Amino acid sequence: MFDFLKKLFGWSTPAPPVKHPTPAASSPPTPVASSPPTPVASAPRSDIHEPKPAPPPAAAPQTAPAAANGATRYVIVGAGPAGVIAAETIRKLDGDGDVLVIHGDDGPPYSRMAIPYFLSGHIDEAGTHLRKAKGFYDDRRIRVQHGRVEGVAPSDGRLTLAGNQVVPFDRLLIATGSSPIRPPIEGSDLPGVHTCWTMADAANIVRLAEAGSHVVLLGAGFIGSIILESLVERRVNLTVVELGDRMVPRMMNATAGSMLKRWCESKGVNVRTSTSITRIERARDAADNRDTLAVELSDGHKLPAHLVIIAAGVSANMGFLNGSGIKTDAGILADSHLRTNHSNIFAAGDVAQGPDFSTGGYSVHAVQPTAADHGRIAAINMTGGSASFKGSLIMNVLDTVGLVSCSFGNWQGVDGGEQAERVDEAGFRYANLQFADDRLIGAITLGRTDWVGVLRGLIQTEVPLGPWKEMLMADPHRIAEAFIARVGA
Ligand SMILES: Cc1cc2nc3c(=O)[nH]c(=O)nc-3n(C[C@H](O)[C@H](O)[C@H](O)COP(=O)(O)OP(=O)(O)OC[C@H]3O[C@@H](n4cnc5c(N)ncnc54)[C@H](O)[C@@H]3O)c2cc1C
């Protein structure tokens, strides 16, 4: 399964070469990854899956200072997948440009998506690095500098790092990603309470999540459910607390979310839906004379915990743009070229609110495939090419203790649409297809890995299904046949 997900996400794979003015790198978002932007569970998520009908910002022409040697100064803030892919793409397209990537985390650029595999011991720390070859960045004359950006002055073509270092730029990409939300729960700042977002978080979790430890995970959304798998592999005594009435409520309907809950329970996980944490306090484990926590739930229960993990949603990292004039909403507003309202400033990845394939509006889709697409397309446009982004398709693939669940596009359906459903409760298999007229617009599956490409293809091509619509209404399991008939083998 690990290999299946790696392949699906193209994770750790360098971006394919891009030819200069590629007219439409717009291809719908790549292979989309695993889950989504799912706002996790319990807390307010302003970020993901929330289509915002914001209009593309109009870019105001800006004059940028020229570099002393005439080379274009490209500055990329953020060394996640969006930033690293953008840097690589720029280097391929502009051999002379000066490429600087600013990384706000410790260590080499890494993939947050790899953290669960680090937690479960499938990979070591080096395995999380986005690019593993020794000298990868130096060989490509990509400078990676550690630092935190605190301000951007678009008209001056400058940004400021903590410590007041000023960095000039001709073209700027903001790819600062997102950060986990910490709900205002009393005691959530105690030692033993962690988010799961950075390698530092991962190290804390590895230290505390020993076999047999009591762990409470707040949030059964996308990220929470991924972490859940790793914790099960660490053989902890796990309780998941989810405010919604089912698991992954932003990715699964009631039938699928409830089946997933039942599956997790069958694997020994205590799942408490429609529940929240009201308070966390210090306690002492008399048995092993160890500091612990007592976690108070909204249903009155109190749970012991050596570790509490908060996975309650994320929000875009854009506070340093206050006063910059760069337009933001749930993320930085970016048009189909991933350009902000300043013509030489671009945004990509979790921090960007870019085109949304499913709604035709502008959304933050905080998933790695979208970050990769954004980074590539922004880089083409930064180097003077013209590539437009057709929009990211919501596509979430999740492996929860061996059960793979997927949701695509408008999985909740649309007004006036129709749906087809097949439920196999005992076998933990489920298929739900959503149609608008005779087009497939969304789907949910459980217990299947073989339909990912087919469903994505049918949704993204928006191909009319013709007579296949009625055949799929009668038997949604014929989806692969429909794909071959309408899209081609
Ligand atoms: C545990 C976990 C599991 C995940 N699993 C999946 C999955 O299975 N599938 C999937 O599609 N997605 C998954 N994701 C989400 C995925 O990791 C993100 O969508 C992706 O990392 C976004 O890439 P990005 O480049 O936009 O931002 P990030 O990867 O978050 O990188 C942001 C960069 O910006 C830097 N930065 C932030 N603020 C500043 C600042 N002020 N100054 C300088 N630098 C700054 C950071 O240090 C970092 O270098 C997972 C995330 C987590 C945490």
The ligand as an SDF file (V2000), in Angstrom:
LIG
                    3D

 53 58  0  0  0  0  0  0  0  0999 V2000
    1.2590   14.5720    8.1450 C   0  0  0  0  0  0  0  0  0  0  0  0
    0.8660   15.0530    6.7830 C   0  0  0  0  0  0  0  0  0  0  0  0
    0.4770   14.1500    5.8110 C   0  0  0  0  0  0  0  0  0  0  0  0
    0.1010   14.6020    4.5580 C   0  0  0  0  0  0  0  0  0  0  0  0
   -0.2800   13.6820    3.6290 N   0  0  0  0  0  0  0  0  0  0  0  0
   -0.6440   14.1090    2.4130 C   0  0  0  0  0  0  0  0  0  0  0  0
   -1.0330   13.1750    1.4200 C   0  0  0  0  0  0  0  0  0  0  0  0
   -1.0600   11.9750    1.6400 O   0  0  0  0  0  0  0  0  0  0  0  0
   -1.3920   13.6510    0.2070 N   0  0  0  0  0  0  0  0  0  0  0  0
   -1.3680   14.9870   -0.0850 C   0  0  0  0  0  0  0  0  0  0  0  0
   -1.6860   15.3520   -1.1990 O   0  0  0  0  0  0  0  0  0  0  0  0
   -1.0210   15.8840    0.8330 N   0  0  0  0  0  0  0  0  0  0  0  0
   -0.6590   15.4870    2.0780 C   0  0  0  0  0  0  0  0  0  0  0  0
   -0.2980   16.4020    3.0160 N   0  0  0  0  0  0  0  0  0  0  0  0
   -0.3660   17.8250    2.6820 C   0  0  0  0  0  0  0  0  0  0  0  0
    0.8780   18.2430    1.8910 C   0  0  0  0  0  0  0  0  0  0  0  0
    2.0040   17.9380    2.6550 O   0  0  0  0  0  0  0  0  0  0  0  0
    0.8110   19.7310    1.5770 C   0  0  0  0  0  0  0  0  0  0  0  0
   -0.3140   19.9760    0.7600 O   0  0  0  0  0  0  0  0  0  0  0  0
    2.0690   20.1770    0.8620 C   0  0  0  0  0  0  0  0  0  0  0  0
    3.1900   20.0420    1.6940 O   0  0  0  0  0  0  0  0  0  0  0  0
    1.9390   21.6290    0.4230 C   0  0  0  0  0  0  0  0  0  0  0  0
    3.1340   22.0220   -0.1830 O   0  0  0  0  0  0  0  0  0  0  0  0
    3.5970   23.5370   -0.1290 P   0  0  0  0  0  0  0  0  0  0  0  0
    4.8760   23.5770   -0.8900 O   0  0  0  0  0  0  0  0  0  0  0  0
    2.4990   24.4220   -0.5560 O   0  0  0  0  0  0  0  0  0  0  0  0
    3.8320   23.8690    1.4230 O   0  0  0  0  0  0  0  0  0  0  0  0
    4.7380   23.1680    2.5310 P   0  0  0  0  0  0  0  0  0  0  0  0
    5.1380   21.8060    2.1460 O   0  0  0  0  0  0  0  0  0  0  0  0
    4.0020   23.3600    3.8070 O   0  0  0  0  0  0  0  0  0  0  0  0
    6.0460   24.0680    2.5520 O   0  0  0  0  0  0  0  0  0  0  0  0
    5.9750   25.3960    3.0090 C   0  0  0  0  0  0  0  0  0  0  0  0
    7.3660   25.9790    3.0630 C   0  0  0  0  0  0  0  0  0  0  0  0
    7.2650   27.3460    3.4040 O   0  0  0  0  0  0  0  0  0  0  0  0
    8.1320   27.6370    4.4800 C   0  0  0  0  0  0  0  0  0  0  0  0
    7.6110   28.7950    5.1880 N   0  0  0  0  0  0  0  0  0  0  0  0
    6.4120   28.9610    5.7890 C   0  0  0  0  0  0  0  0  0  0  0  0
    6.3070   30.2170    6.2840 N   0  0  0  0  0  0  0  0  0  0  0  0
    7.4860   30.8420    5.9860 C   0  0  0  0  0  0  0  0  0  0  0  0
    8.0070   32.1420    6.2210 C   0  0  0  0  0  0  0  0  0  0  0  0
    7.3210   33.0930    6.8340 N   0  0  0  0  0  0  0  0  0  0  0  0
    9.2600   32.4340    5.7830 N   0  0  0  0  0  0  0  0  0  0  0  0
   10.0020   31.4890    5.1240 C   0  0  0  0  0  0  0  0  0  0  0  0
    9.5570   30.2460    4.8560 N   0  0  0  0  0  0  0  0  0  0  0  0
    8.3040   29.9400    5.2890 C   0  0  0  0  0  0  0  0  0  0  0  0
    8.1820   26.3420    5.2680 C   0  0  0  0  0  0  0  0  0  0  0  0
    9.3120   26.3260    6.0910 O   0  0  0  0  0  0  0  0  0  0  0  0
    8.2750   25.3540    4.1060 C   0  0  0  0  0  0  0  0  0  0  0  0
    9.6040   25.3370    3.6020 O   0  0  0  0  0  0  0  0  0  0  0  0
    0.1110   15.9840    4.2730 C   0  0  0  0  0  0  0  0  0  0  0  0
    0.5100   16.9010    5.2510 C   0  0  0  0  0  0  0  0  0  0  0  0
    0.8850   16.4360    6.4900 C   0  0  0  0  0  0  0  0  0  0  0  0
    1.3140   17.4320    7.5480 C   0  0  0  0  0  0  0  0  0  0  0  0
  1  2  1  0
  2  3  1  0
  2 52  2  0
  3  4  2  0
  4  5  1  0
  4 50  1  0
  5  6  2  0
  6  7  1  0
  6 13  1  0
  7  8  2  0
  7  9  1  0
  9 10  1  0
 10 11  2  0
 10 12  1  0
 12 13  2  0
 13 14  1  0
 14 15  1  0
 14 50  1  0
 15 16  1  0
 16 17  1  0
 16 18  1  0
 18 19  1  0
 18 20  1  0
 20 21  1  0
 20 22  1  0
 22 23  1  0
 23 24  1  0
 24 25  2  0
 24 26  1  0
 24 27  1  0
 27 28  1  0
 28 29  2  0
 28 30  1  0
 28 31  1  0
 31 32  1  0
 32 33  1  0
 33 34  1  0
 33 48  1  0
 34 35  1  0
 35 36  1  0
 35 46  1  0
 36 37  1  0
 36 45  1  0
 37 38  2  0
 38 39  1  0
 39 40  1  0
 39 45  2  0
 40 41  1  0
 40 42  2  0
 42 43  1  0
 43 44  2  0
 44 45  1  0
 46 47  1  0
 46 48  1  0
 48 49  1  0
 50 51  2  0
 51 52  1  0
 52 53  1  0
M  END
$$$$
